[in-house]
Amino acid sequence: MTLTEDDNLSKTAAITASSRQIIGYVYFTFICYLSIGLPLAVLPPFVHLRMGYSVTLAGLVISVQYVATLLSRPWAGRISDKAGAKVSVLWGMGFCAMSGAVLVSAAVLHTLPLLSISLLFLSRLVLGVGESLGSTGSTLWGISAAGPEHTAQVISYNGIATYGGLALGAPLGVVLVDHFGLAALGIFTFLIGALSLTLALRKEPVAVVPGEHLPFSSVLGRVAPHGMGLALGGVGYSVLATFVTLYYFSRHWDGAALCLTFFGAAFIAARLLFINTINRFGGFPVGMVCLTVESLGLILLWQASMPWMAFTGAALTGFGFSLVFPSIGVEAVKRVSEENRGTALGVYTAFADVSFFLTGPVAGKMVDWFGYPSVFLFGFCCVIGALGIVVVLRQMQID
């Protein structure tokens, strides 16, 4: 065996070892989003059809969790920086388990509608805080344990854990409720949170980095341009996930679920195959390419005259969006010192939360005014805006 071949084998072994290590930390993100995905498809009909509340209130039960997540992101980042990533994860898993316990109470007390709906809201708020603490802490824990050179890989795997948890949770939640009732969903959420809390307790913590912790406003100022790029880049994903089913229905097409499958498959493939390009070429160049690909996918969706064009557009959108978060995120965390990295991650991710929360109602108005295809044009314009921001940030970096 030549020296070059031996070096390549060593590099491959090192990458495999680091991947296994990283998976051990992003697992906690997976549990957070599995907990979030479990009630997504069952709470709205439970609130509207069984409890008799309005559709608006049924939707609010779901969306209130995103508000809690958004508001607690900076706090979660600060806990990770000052007390340690492990502490943040422990609190996150505890909050996820607590949300399950509150959900059980809401299910048992469904004959008292006002109390039950109040408990449902409480469960969602607690889960939102758990998401902030768990996902921010697990990301920082992985970066600290694997090393800063693996930042892009940790963020990328974290994204796979996020979307994988949501994808698995929604159908699993339907099965649990159909066979055992809503209380079973709460019990299951409590158990996976409690088990994960136990697993986190057994893992070695990483040392808290000493140094000056910047004020939140200072971190926000440094990370905000990157967060705006992420927020605008995420609109393409949001309009696809939210409106593609209704878009297909309006065109009298079959296969809306397959369209989402194309998106998901392309998203995961890009993350697995091309994550190392960020370390090789830099976050901004990769982000520019990814946003360009995402914009092409949205144009295809906007102009689709037959299903295969929509399938292709969805795949390009997923492929492009896949590395937007980690590529811009790598550059965002470079803007602060190591002891402020958790806060930076929390602030950066909060911009995505805002984007996902606002895109639904804003794009819904676009549908009312101009029809379903217009949401993809809206997404395209936002992604082009994100591309402009990344180009400017890249130029500032060069200068």
N, C-alpha and C positions, 0 to 999 in steps of 0.2 A: 504493500500500500504506500502511495506517495505521501509526501509531507502535506501537500495541498488537500488530498483526500482525507487525511487524518484531521486536519484543521476543520474541514467541512463537517466531519462527523462530530467533532467536539462542539462546534457551533450549534449543530442540530440538537445534540443532547442538552446543551445549555438552554436552548429555546424551549424544548419540551419540559425541562425541569421548572423553568420559570412559569410556563403556562399552567402546570399543575399547581404550583404555589398560588398563582393569581386566582385560579378557579376556587381555591379554598377560601378566598376572601369575598369574591363577587357572588358566591353562593348566598350571602346574606342579602344582597340586592335582589337576587332571584326570589327569596322568601318574601321580601317586602312587596314585590310586584305580583307574586302569586296571590298574596293576601288581598291586593287591590283588585286583581282580575276575578277572583272568585265571586263577588257579589254583583259585578257589572251588569250581567244579563238577567239577574233575578230580582234585584231590589226595585227597579222601576215598576214592573208589573205587580209586585207585592204591594207597593205603596198605592198604586193607582187602582188596580183591579180588586185586590183583597181588602185593603183598608179604606178604599173609596175616596182617596185624596185626588187632587187635580194632576194632570200630566206635568204641569209646570213644577209642582212640588216634588213629583217623582224624579224629575230631572235635577232639581236642586239638591236632593239627597245624594246624588252622585257627584255633582260639581263642587259641593262644599268641601269635599276632601282636597281638591286641588288648591282651594283658598288656604286651607290649613298648611298644606305642603309649602306653598309659596311664602307664607308669612314666617314659617319656622326654618326656612333654609339658612338664613344668616346665623341664626342661633345654633343650628346643628354644626355649621362650619366652625363657629367659635368654640364649641365644646370639643370638637375633634382636635383643634389646634392647642387648646389649653389643658384639657383633661386627658386627651389621647383618643385615637381612633377607636380603640377597643371599647372605651366607655361609651362613645356615641353609638356603636353597634349594639352594645348591651341594652342601652336605653331604647334603641329602635326596636329590637326584638321584643322587649318588654311591652312597649306600646302596641305593637302588632298583636301580641297575645291578649292584651287588655281589650283591644277593639273587638276581638272575637268573643270575649266574655260578655261585653256590653251588647253585642249582637244577639247572643243567646237570650239575654234578658228581654230585649225588644221583641224577639219571636215568641217567647213565653207569654208576654203581656200584650199580645196583639188584640185582645178583646177590650183593652183600654187604649183606644186609638191615639189620644193626645200624648199619653205617657210613652207609648210604643214609638211614635214618630220622633219624639224628643230623644229617646234612647238611640234610634237609628242615626239621627244627626250627630249625637255624641260619639257613636261608634266610628262614623266617617271622619270626624274631626281628629279623634285619637289616632286613627289609621294614617291620616295625612301627616301628623307629627312623626309617627313611626317611620314613614317613608323617608322623610327628611333626614332623620337621625341615622337610620339604617343604611341608606344608599350613600350618603355623604361619608359616613364613617368607614364603610366597607371599601369605598374607592380610595380614600386616603390611606387606609390600612394596607391595601394592596400595593399602592405606590411606595409607601415607606418600607414595606417588607421586601419588595422585589427590586427597589432602586429606582431613582428618577429616570434612568435610561429606558425603563419599561412603562413610562407614564401612558404613552399612546396605547400600548397593549392592554393595560389595566382598564382604561376608559372604554376601549373597544369591547372587551369581554363584558364589562359592566353593562354596556348597551345590549349585548346579546342576552344577558341575564334578565334585563328589563323587559324586552319584548317577548322573550321566551316565557317569562312568568305570566305576562298578560295573556299570551296566546293559549297557554295551558289552563290558566285559572278560569277563564270565562266558560268553556264547555264543561269543565269539572264542576264548577259551581251549579250549573244547570242540572247535571246528573245527581249531585248530592241533594238538591232541593226537591227534585222530582221524586226521588226514592225515600228520602228521610225527613224532609222538611227544612225550613230555614234555620231552626236551632242546630241542626247537624252541621250546617255551614259555619256557624259561629264556633261550635266545638272544634271543628277541623282547623279553623283559623287559630284558635287558642293553642291547640296542640303543636302545630308547626312553629308557631312563635315561641312557645315554651321550650320545645326541643332545640331550636336554633339558639335560644338564649343559653342553654346548657352547653352546646357546642362552642359558642363564642367564649364562654367562661374558661374552657379548657385550652384555648389558643393563646400563644405567647403574645403579650402586648409589644408594641414598638415604643421606643423612648420618645417622650415629648421633646420636640426640638426647642432648646432655649433661645431666647432672643426677644426683640421688641415686637409686640403684637400691634399691628397697625389699626387705627380706628376703622370702623366699618365704612365710613364715608370715603376714606382713602382707598380701600380695597375696591369699593364700588367704582370709583373714578378710574382706576387702572383697568378694570375688567369689563366695564360697561360697553366699550366699542366691540369687543369680542362677543359679549352676550347679545348685542343687537344683531350681529351677523348670524349667530345661532338662532335667535328668535325669528328672523325673517326667513332663514333657510328652512326652519321647521314648519313654515306655513304650508309648503308643498305636501309634506307628509300629512298634516292635519286635514287639509281639504280632501285628500284622497281617502283617508280612513273614515272621515265623517260622512262624506257625500257620495262615494262611489256606488253604494248599493242603490240609493235613490236615483242617481244618474243613469244606471243601467235600467232601472224600472221605467224611467221617463222615455228611454229609447226602445223599450220593449225587447231588451236583450236578456239572454240567460248568461250566467257565469260570473256574477259579481264577486262571489266568494273566491272563484279562481283568480280573479284580478288581484285580490288581496294576497292570494298565495304567491302569485308571481312577484308582487312587491316584497313579501317577506323572504322568499327564497333568494332574490337578488340582493337584498339587504344583508342577509347572513353570509352569502357567498363573498361579497365584497369585503366584509369585516374579516373573514377568515383568510382570504387570499392576499389582501393588499394592505393589511395593517402596518407592515414593516416599511411601506413606502413613506410613512410620515417621518420615521427616523432617518430615512435615506435622503429624502428630498426637502423635508421641512413641512411644518403644518400649513403654512399659507399657500404654497404651491399646490399641495394636495387638495386643500379646501377649494381653491379656484377651479381645479379640474372637476371636483365632485359637484360643485354648485352648477357648473356648466352642463354636466350630464343630467342633473336633476331638472334643470330648466328645459332641456330638450324633451324629457319625459312628460313634463307638464304641457308643453306645446302639443305633443302628440295626443294627450288626453283631451285637450281643448278642441282639437280639430278632428278627433276620431269620428269616422263615418261607419265603422264596422268594429266588431268586438276585438279582432286581432290587433288593431291599432291601439285600443285601450290596454290590452294585455302588455304590449310592447312598451307603451308609455308608463304603465305601472312598474314594470321591471326596471326601466331606466330611472324612474323616480326613486325607487328603492335602492338601486345600485349607487346613485349619486348621493342620496341623503345619508347613506350608511356611514361614511367617514367624515361627514360635516362636523358632528359633535366632537369626536376625538381630535381631528386635525386642528380646529380652531381652539379647542380646549387646551391642547398642549402649549400653544402660544399664550393662552390666557394665564396659565399658572406660572409661566416664566416671568410674568409682570410683577410677581411678589416674591419675597424671600420664603425660604422653606418653612419657617414657623407660621406663616400666614396662608399656607397652601389650602388648608381645609376651608377657611373662610372664602378664599377665591373660588374653590370648586362649588361651594354652596351658592355664592352670588351668581356665578356663571350658569349653573343649572336652573336657577330661579327664572332666568330670562326665557328658558324653554317652557317652564311652567306657565308663565304669562302668555306666551305665544299660543300654547295648546288650549288655554282657557278662553282666550279672546277670539281665536280663529272661528270657532263654531258659530257664535252669534253674528259676527261681522260677515262671514261668508254666507250665512243664512239670509242676510239682507240682500246680498248679491243675487242669490237664487230668486228671491221675491221680485227683484227689479229686472234681471236679465236672463234668468234661466240657469239650469244646472251647469252647462259648459263654462259659464263665466267664472265659476269658482276656480277652475284650473288656470284661466288667464290671470285671475287675481293671485293665485299661488306663484305663477311664473313671474309676475311683476315683483312680488316680494323676494323671490329667490335672486332675481337680477339685482335688487337692492342689496341683498346680502353679499353678492359677488362684488359689487362696487365697494362695499365696506372692507372686504378682505383685500382687494387690490390696493386700496389706500393704506391699510395697515402694513401690507407687505412693502410698499414703497417707503413708508416711514421707517420701517426696520432697516431697509437698505441704506437710506440716507443717514 
